[in-house]
Amino acid sequence: MPDSVYKIIEIVGTSSQSWDDAARVAVERAATTLRDLRVAEVTKKDVVIEDGKVKAFRTRLAISFKFEG
């Protein structure tokens, strides 16, 4: 494997369905503007509560992509 450099950023996805869905949404959205995504690590999960009920699931990801050139 040739030498490579990767950038790691933090993103948050939200979903009204689940943490897994929130992670999927985040990765798919990131893939529309970033190229060569490599790994996403879930760093935190939380929920949004309104009127005593869970309204949204949020998944925070550390996602890496390869620098070009």
OpenMM code with the backbone's topology and positions (N, CA, C; nanometers):
from openmm import Vec3, app, unit

residues = "MET PRO ASP SER VAL TYR LYS ILE ILE GLU ILE VAL GLY THR SER SER GLN SER TRP ASP ASP ALA ALA ARG VAL ALA VAL GLU ARG ALA ALA THR THR LEU ARG ASP LEU ARG VAL ALA GLU VAL THR LYS LYS ASP VAL VAL ILE GLU ASP GLY LYS VAL LYS ALA PHE ARG THR ARG LEU ALA ILE SER PHE LYS PHE GLU GLY".split()
positions = [
    Vec3(0.0841, -0.1180, 0.0000),
    Vec3(0.0000, 0.0000, 0.0000),
    Vec3(0.0885, 0.1242, 0.0000),
    Vec3(0.0664, 0.2146, -0.0948),
    Vec3(0.1475, 0.3365, -0.0983),
    Vec3(0.1156, 0.4271, 0.0207),
    Vec3(0.2106, 0.5147, 0.0521),
    Vec3(0.1877, 0.6090, 0.1615),
    Vec3(0.0666, 0.6954, 0.1307),
    Vec3(-0.0154, 0.7208, 0.2303),
    Vec3(-0.1374, 0.7991, 0.2126),
    Vec3(-0.1571, 0.8924, 0.3314),
    Vec3(-0.2379, 0.9952, 0.3106),
    Vec3(-0.2749, 1.0882, 0.4169),
    Vec3(-0.4263, 1.0995, 0.4172),
    Vec3(-0.4841, 1.0978, 0.5357),
    Vec3(-0.6290, 1.1044, 0.5509),
    Vec3(-0.6668, 1.2204, 0.6411),
    Vec3(-0.7773, 1.2818, 0.6128),
    Vec3(-0.8356, 1.3875, 0.6955),
    Vec3(-0.9528, 1.3265, 0.7706),
    Vec3(-0.9682, 1.3626, 0.8980),
    Vec3(-1.0806, 1.3153, 0.9777),
    Vec3(-1.1639, 1.4362, 1.0184),
    Vec3(-1.2940, 1.4282, 0.9910),
    Vec3(-1.3865, 1.5338, 1.0301),
    Vec3(-1.4977, 1.4735, 1.1139),
    Vec3(-1.5721, 1.5592, 1.1816),
    Vec3(-1.6839, 1.5135, 1.2629),
    Vec3(-1.8136, 1.5617, 1.1989),
    Vec3(-1.9088, 1.4697, 1.1849),
    Vec3(-2.0399, 1.5037, 1.1298),
    Vec3(-2.1473, 1.4432, 1.2191),
    Vec3(-2.2682, 1.4982, 1.2098),
    Vec3(-2.3813, 1.4480, 1.2881),
    Vec3(-2.4981, 1.4236, 1.1935),
    Vec3(-2.5531, 1.3026, 1.1989),
    Vec3(-2.6720, 1.2697, 1.1214),
    Vec3(-2.7911, 1.2593, 1.2135),
    Vec3(-2.9090, 1.2925, 1.1627),
    Vec3(-3.0311, 1.2819, 1.2425),
    Vec3(-3.1347, 1.1980, 1.1697),
    Vec3(-3.2203, 1.1341, 1.2480),
    Vec3(-3.3263, 1.0515, 1.1923),
    Vec3(-3.4397, 1.0428, 1.2926),
    Vec3(-3.5601, 1.0321, 1.2431),
    Vec3(-3.6734, 1.0098, 1.3323),
    Vec3(-3.6935, 0.8608, 1.3604),
    Vec3(-3.6123, 0.7753, 1.2947),
    Vec3(-3.6305, 0.6299, 1.3047),
    Vec3(-3.5337, 0.5600, 1.4005),
    Vec3(-3.4009, 0.5859, 1.3847),
    Vec3(-3.3032, 0.5110, 1.4645),
    Vec3(-3.1648, 0.5743, 1.4546),
    Vec3(-3.0753, 0.5313, 1.5462),
    Vec3(-2.9364, 0.5762, 1.5393),
    Vec3(-2.8687, 0.5219, 1.4138),
    Vec3(-2.8989, 0.3980, 1.3771),
    Vec3(-2.8405, 0.3399, 1.2559),
    Vec3(-2.8802, 0.4203, 1.1329),
    Vec3(-3.0048, 0.4590, 1.1262),
    Vec3(-3.0526, 0.5382, 1.0137),
    Vec3(-2.9859, 0.6761, 1.0128),
    Vec3(-2.9662, 0.7340, 1.1303),
    Vec3(-2.8981, 0.8633, 1.1396),
    Vec3(-2.7548, 0.8527, 1.0879),
    Vec3(-2.6857, 0.7434, 1.1198),
    Vec3(-2.5492, 0.7228, 1.0701),
    Vec3(-2.5491, 0.7074, 0.9186),
    Vec3(-2.6437, 0.6306, 0.8670),
    Vec3(-2.6530, 0.6105, 0.7218),
    Vec3(-2.6776, 0.7427, 0.6498),
    Vec3(-2.7693, 0.8229, 0.7028),
    Vec3(-2.8004, 0.9532, 0.6440),
    Vec3(-2.6748, 1.0412, 0.6414),
    Vec3(-2.6002, 1.0427, 0.7505),
    Vec3(-2.4796, 1.1251, 0.7584),
    Vec3(-2.3755, 1.0827, 0.6558),
    Vec3(-2.3508, 0.9526, 0.6454),
    Vec3(-2.2507, 0.9032, 0.5498),
    Vec3(-2.2939, 0.9298, 0.4064),
    Vec3(-2.4194, 0.9029, 0.3753),
    Vec3(-2.4673, 0.9245, 0.2384),
    Vec3(-2.4623, 1.0718, 0.1994),
    Vec3(-2.4932, 1.1602, 0.2932),
    Vec3(-2.4872, 1.3040, 0.2633),
    Vec3(-2.3425, 1.3485, 0.2464),
    Vec3(-2.2536, 1.3030, 0.3334),
    Vec3(-2.1120, 1.3382, 0.3225),
    Vec3(-2.0545, 1.2916, 0.1891),
    Vec3(-2.0999, 1.1768, 0.1420),
    Vec3(-2.0493, 1.1208, 0.0163),
    Vec3(-2.0880, 1.2059, -0.1051),
    Vec3(-2.1849, 1.2951, -0.0902),
    Vec3(-2.2228, 1.3801, -0.2037),
    Vec3(-2.1253, 1.4950, -0.2237),
    Vec3(-2.0469, 1.5303, -0.1214),
    Vec3(-1.9531, 1.6413, -0.1344),
    Vec3(-1.8077, 1.6024, -0.1085),
    Vec3(-1.7846, 1.4877, -0.0476),
    Vec3(-1.6486, 1.4409, -0.0212),
    Vec3(-1.6216, 1.3152, -0.1025),
    Vec3(-1.5004, 1.3042, -0.1531),
    Vec3(-1.4639, 1.1853, -0.2307),
    Vec3(-1.3739, 1.0935, -0.1475),
    Vec3(-1.3779, 0.9682, -0.1828),
    Vec3(-1.2871, 0.8678, -0.1258),
    Vec3(-1.3036, 0.8532, 0.0257),
    Vec3(-1.4300, 0.8461, 0.0708),
    Vec3(-1.4555, 0.8206, 0.2128),
    Vec3(-1.4012, 0.6830, 0.2478),
    Vec3(-1.3442, 0.6694, 0.3668),
    Vec3(-1.2798, 0.5434, 0.4042),
    Vec3(-1.3447, 0.4755, 0.5236),
    Vec3(-1.3513, 0.5455, 0.6370),
    Vec3(-1.3994, 0.4848, 0.7604),
    Vec3(-1.4847, 0.5867, 0.8353),
    Vec3(-1.5922, 0.5400, 0.8974),
    Vec3(-1.6723, 0.6242, 0.9855),
    Vec3(-1.6818, 0.5541, 1.1204),
    Vec3(-1.6468, 0.6256, 1.2253),
    Vec3(-1.6522, 0.5705, 1.3610),
    Vec3(-1.7603, 0.6445, 1.4392),
    Vec3(-1.8530, 0.5710, 1.4974),
    Vec3(-1.9552, 0.6329, 1.5809),
    Vec3(-1.8884, 0.6777, 1.7109),
    Vec3(-1.8973, 0.8082, 1.7397),
    Vec3(-1.8339, 0.8609, 1.8604),
    Vec3(-1.9344, 0.8967, 1.9687),
    Vec3(-2.0613, 0.9175, 1.9287),
    Vec3(-2.1621, 0.9545, 2.0279),
    Vec3(-2.3010, 0.9339, 1.9698),
    Vec3(-2.3936, 0.8959, 2.0551),
    Vec3(-2.5348, 0.8845, 2.0180),
    Vec3(-2.6157, 0.9608, 2.1206),
    Vec3(-2.7171, 1.0338, 2.0741),
    Vec3(-2.8087, 1.0986, 2.1669),
    Vec3(-2.9457, 1.1110, 2.1015),
    Vec3(-3.0421, 1.1607, 2.1774),
    Vec3(-3.1776, 1.1776, 2.1254),
    Vec3(-3.2262, 1.3183, 2.1556),
    Vec3(-3.3177, 1.3638, 2.0732),
    Vec3(-3.3869, 1.4905, 2.0961),
    Vec3(-3.5218, 1.4554, 2.1584),
    Vec3(-3.5535, 1.5203, 2.2695),
    Vec3(-3.6771, 1.4913, 2.3418),
    Vec3(-3.7685, 1.6133, 2.3373),
    Vec3(-3.8928, 1.5888, 2.3019),
    Vec3(-3.9945, 1.6938, 2.3037),
    Vec3(-4.1198, 1.6382, 2.3710),
    Vec3(-4.1716, 1.7113, 2.4653),
    Vec3(-4.2922, 1.6702, 2.5379),
    Vec3(-4.2798, 1.5289, 2.5955),
    Vec3(-4.1604, 1.4972, 2.6452),
    Vec3(-4.1382, 1.3680, 2.7086),
    Vec3(-4.1250, 1.2508, 2.6142),
    Vec3(-4.1146, 1.2775, 2.4840),
    Vec3(-4.1019, 1.1696, 2.3851),
    Vec3(-3.9805, 1.1927, 2.2960),
    Vec3(-3.9214, 1.0830, 2.2518),
    Vec3(-3.8079, 1.0914, 2.1608),
    Vec3(-3.8583, 1.1368, 2.0237),
    Vec3(-3.8041, 1.2471, 1.9761),
    Vec3(-3.8446, 1.3015, 1.8459),
    Vec3(-3.7398, 1.2749, 1.7381),
    Vec3(-3.6126, 1.2608, 1.7781),
    Vec3(-3.5076, 1.2373, 1.6784),
    Vec3(-3.3901, 1.1661, 1.7423),
    Vec3(-3.3262, 1.0830, 1.6633),
    Vec3(-3.2033, 1.0149, 1.7011),
    Vec3(-3.0881, 1.0876, 1.6322),
    Vec3(-2.9796, 1.1110, 1.7056),
    Vec3(-2.8628, 1.1775, 1.6473),
    Vec3(-2.7398, 1.0891, 1.6673),
    Vec3(-2.6646, 1.0723, 1.5607),
    Vec3(-2.5421, 0.9930, 1.5653),
    Vec3(-2.4266, 1.0797, 1.5195),
    Vec3(-2.3255, 1.0926, 1.6058),
    Vec3(-2.2055, 1.1695, 1.5717),
    Vec3(-2.1000, 1.0720, 1.5198),
    Vec3(-2.0381, 1.1075, 1.4083),
    Vec3(-1.9386, 1.0217, 1.3433),
    Vec3(-1.8084, 1.0962, 1.3211),
    Vec3(-1.6983, 1.0271, 1.3401),
    Vec3(-1.5682, 1.0736, 1.2942),
    Vec3(-1.5463, 1.0016, 1.1620),
    Vec3(-1.5394, 1.0769, 1.0538),
    Vec3(-1.5335, 1.0163, 0.9202),
    Vec3(-1.4041, 1.0578, 0.8521),
    Vec3(-1.3413, 0.9628, 0.7851),
    Vec3(-1.2122, 0.9947, 0.7211),
    Vec3(-1.2244, 0.9821, 0.5687),
    Vec3(-1.1441, 1.0656, 0.5034),
    Vec3(-1.1344, 1.0598, 0.3577),
    Vec3(-0.9902, 1.0853, 0.3177),
    Vec3(-0.9527, 1.0336, 0.2038),
    Vec3(-0.8152, 1.0389, 0.1574),
    Vec3(-0.7870, 1.1696, 0.0859),
    Vec3(-0.6735, 1.2333, 0.1198),
    Vec3(-0.6295, 1.3510, 0.0452),
    Vec3(-0.5847, 1.3079, -0.0931),
    Vec3(-0.6176, 1.3871, -0.1909),
    Vec3(-0.5748, 1.3574, -0.3284),
    Vec3(-0.4382, 1.4193, -0.3563),
    Vec3(-0.3713, 1.3646, -0.4567),
    Vec3(-0.2428, 1.4209, -0.4999),
    Vec3(-0.1332, 1.3752, -0.4133),
] * unit.nanometer
topology = app.Topology()
chain = topology.addChain("A")
for resn in residues:
    res = topology.addResidue(resn, chain)
    for name in ("N", "CA", "C"):
        topology.addAtom(name, app.Element.getBySymbol(name[0]), res)
